[in-house]
């Protein structure tokens, strides 16, 4: 069994306090949703906070929150995921290079812009000399880190810090707006579930977890498995993959208490998600991207939602699409990002 | 379970395939020279090791349209060679993964349009930016190759492709895959050139790793992949694999974002961990392919860690970066192919331009191309920003 013993989440909602659970939901009336910042100086050196850039700050801090929550000082390995990496820092560096016509530029933003900056920064802060990995495969980034984490636990590591992070980079936002993937303003974030208007709201966030083979008093539940599917030919292939996954875990569709679905506002994806929803006629159906927006590693926010539901044994109104009065003991998260589909299965303790 | 190497493919500044590259190594022919392909103000001022094809030529050779990034063209050319070399009967009947690595992604395309974007974001040319992220090239190449079971990208700076190889091996050991095509790719770009220049770690002359008078690294570009297979797949091959991946370790220096610790803690942990995972002793290693970038900091930390592990019995060592430049996310895969060649051919590769031993170290690199060597186990090191340190050990399939 793989237990989740600590969590840390910084997102466009108030999620960084682990003693609260979506008490108030923040609505967004734009085509992007940015993280609500905690007081970073409580976690990081104030001087460093000024240099770091947003993603490095909220990514690192989410990791530190998860470690504190689990009571783990130094994990046995760190495995992370990011779709775009540190977009704003790399673009700042590129802008400097252009402005100086390849002249004298400060190396700071270049140094901090590599994809592994967050995972290595956490390693630096907690003195972790062990395995340190960073995956970047669009909608499979976090899922690859889950696979990597499973290897580490199998190989005997006591605990692994896993996390995912992405930011609304200005450049990527401009690109998605230009291709028409974003929702036309005026819009609101809760509209994402109404299906009346197409288009996603670009989101961001960092979610970290401490996974271990050992259960603790703080355990949120267990991760029973995950699976990925790239570019299914049709809805049947998608549904069969889900049914096969459940069968492999000795479950029927009716055993799923809560299904958390990644409705994003992207028309094609949402049509497939609806066919997934149709499988779960007895489960409480929930959604999460109206809270965090769409980004390549949003499945990690779904992972966070599952953890909080299991630990509090509650399903907040803010996430419910169809309430079938089920207590969240067995939770399935289904996420999609363009052609990337993934499943994560959880059991409450 | 043993992990065999069934095939390899490579493209770098010293050749477009294994045969050409082996020939360049034998003839001490470097790929480091004047920048002629990348449009940069540093052309003529800083040397680099470019693949001497324009993007248009790479597009034609690879069969991918010109909208793709240079990183993707290089990746496809090398990965295709690797799969052809492996010649696995009924390839399509197996569970196969494509595990690639890179650090720049499609930055070469993005930097071309970034000036216009800064002036007016509405004029953004989409064809130039669709492949910006690191996962893009992996997705494109996997689809061209018909690989679907597992695709992912690792980006841990200069150790990226070593970690891709380890991850692929674990996927096979855990029976999630039968075949894993693993490696990395990176194109030369103004982004990385200016970045490394701003850090003042580029040598304005061809680099001299492990030399007392070393002044920094030269950047390179390229891609390389190896085909890892399970014992079951290996048994079906017409020619039995000559080499295997026998050990690996990913460790972290946790010292500084870009500099490595003076005692080489991460380097030590990676090398000693790889030895432990292979069940080998230091004296079993026949040759070490160094990370050996040519920066003051890297070569010292790596060298000190080697002495800590190997004591006074240090096997022949060399860095091949004086040939290929530092190919960043691709370097561990490029050097994995070199290590495998050493095992297959019984050779030790030369270290170019070495003149003066580092005063802190008691050993010096091998400067000759040695043939008829009894090469049984090769260690290959890759260390990067963020303290990411990885070591791989390749061995003869039957030692």
Boltz contact constraints between the chains, C-beta under 6 A:
constraints:
  - contact:
      token1: [A, 84]
      token2: [B, 133]
      max_distance: 6.0
  - contact:
      token1: [A, 94]
      token2: [B, 111]
      max_distance: 6.0
  - contact:
      token1: [A, 94]
      token2: [B, 114]
      max_distance: 6.0
  - contact:
      token1: [A, 97]
      token2: [B, 194]
      max_distance: 6.0
  - contact:
      token1: [A, 98]
      token2: [B, 115]
      max_distance: 6.0
  - contact:
      token1: [A, 102]
      token2: [B, 41]
      max_distance: 6.0
  - contact:
      token1: [A, 102]
      token2: [B, 194]
      max_distance: 6.0
  - contact:
      token1: [A, 105]
      token2: [B, 198]
      max_distance: 6.0
  - contact:
      token1: [A, 107]
      token2: [B, 198]
      max_distance: 6.0
  - contact:
      token1: [A, 107]
      token2: [B, 199]
      max_distance: 6.0
  - contact:
      token1: [A, 110]
      token2: [B, 195]
      max_distance: 6.0
  - contact:
      token1: [A, 110]
      token2: [B, 198]
      max_distance: 6.0
  - contact:
      token1: [A, 111]
      token2: [B, 257]
      max_distance: 6.0
  - contact:
      token1: [A, 111]
      token2: [B, 258]
      max_distance: 6.0
  - contact:
      token1: [A, 114]
      token2: [B, 157]
      max_distance: 6.0
  - contact:
      token1: [A, 114]
      token2: [B, 385]
      max_distance: 6.0
  - contact:
      token1: [A, 115]
      token2: [B, 155]
      max_distance: 6.0
  - contact:
      token1: [A, 116]
      token2: [B, 156]
      max_distance: 6.0
  - contact:
      token1: [A, 116]
      token2: [B, 157]
      max_distance: 6.0
  - contact:
      token1: [A, 116]
      token2: [B, 386]
      max_distance: 6.0
  - contact:
      token1: [A, 116]
      token2: [B, 388]
      max_distance: 6.0
  - contact:
      token1: [A, 120]
      token2: [B, 386]
      max_distance: 6.0
  - contact:
      token1: [A, 120]
      token2: [B, 387]
      max_distance: 6.0
  - contact:
      token1: [A, 123]
      token2: [B, 252]
      max_distance: 6.0
  - contact:
      token1: [A, 123]
      token2: [B, 254]
      max_distance: 6.0
  - contact:
      token1: [A, 124]
      token2: [B, 254]
      max_distance: 6.0
  - contact:
      token1: [A, 127]
      token2: [B, 254]
      max_distance: 6.0
  - contact:
      token1: [A, 128]
      token2: [B, 254]
      max_distance: 6.0
  - contact:
      token1: [A, 129]
      token2: [B, 251]
      max_distance: 6.0
  - contact:
      token1: [A, 129]
      token2: [B, 252]
      max_distance: 6.0
  - contact:
      token1: [A, 129]
      token2: [B, 254]
      max_distance: 6.0
  - contact:
      token1: [A, 129]
      token2: [B, 269]
      max_distance: 6.0
  - contact:
      token1: [A, 131]
      token2: [B, 250]
      max_distance: 6.0
  - contact:
      token1: [A, 132]
      token2: [B, 252]
      max_distance: 6.0
  - contact:
      token1: [A, 132]
      token2: [B, 388]
      max_distance: 6.0
  - contact:
      token1: [A, 133]
      token2: [B, 163]
      max_distance: 6.0
  - contact:
      token1: [A, 134]
      token2: [B, 155]
      max_distance: 6.0
  - contact:
      token1: [A, 134]
      token2: [B, 156]
      max_distance: 6.0
  - contact:
      token1: [A, 135]
      token2: [B, 152]
      max_distance: 6.0
  - contact:
      token1: [A, 135]
      token2: [B, 154]
      max_distance: 6.0
  - contact:
      token1: [A, 136]
      token2: [B, 134]
      max_distance: 6.0
  - contact:
      token1: [A, 136]
      token2: [B, 135]
      max_distance: 6.0
  - contact:
      token1: [A, 136]
      token2: [B, 153]
      max_distance: 6.0
  - contact:
      token1: [A, 136]
      token2: [B, 155]
      max_distance: 6.0
  - contact:
      token1: [A, 137]
      token2: [B, 135]
      max_distance: 6.0
  - contact:
      token1: [A, 137]
      token2: [B, 152]
      max_distance: 6.0
  - contact:
      token1: [A, 137]
      token2: [B, 153]
      max_distance: 6.0
  - contact:
      token1: [A, 138]
      token2: [B, 135]
      max_distance: 6.0
  - contact:
      token1: [A, 140]
      token2: [B, 152]
      max_distance: 6.0
  - contact:
      token1: [A, 144]
      token2: [B, 152]
      max_distance: 6.0
  - contact:
      token1: [A, 151]
      token2: [B, 170]
      max_distance: 6.0
  - contact:
      token1: [A, 174]
      token2: [B, 121]
      max_distance: 6.0
  - contact:
      token1: [A, 175]
      token2: [B, 129]
      max_distance: 6.0
  - contact:
      token1: [A, 178]
      token2: [B, 124]
      max_distance: 6.0
  - contact:
      token1: [A, 179]
      token2: [B, 126]
      max_distance: 6.0
  - contact:
      token1: [A, 230]
      token2: [B, 148]
      max_distance: 6.0
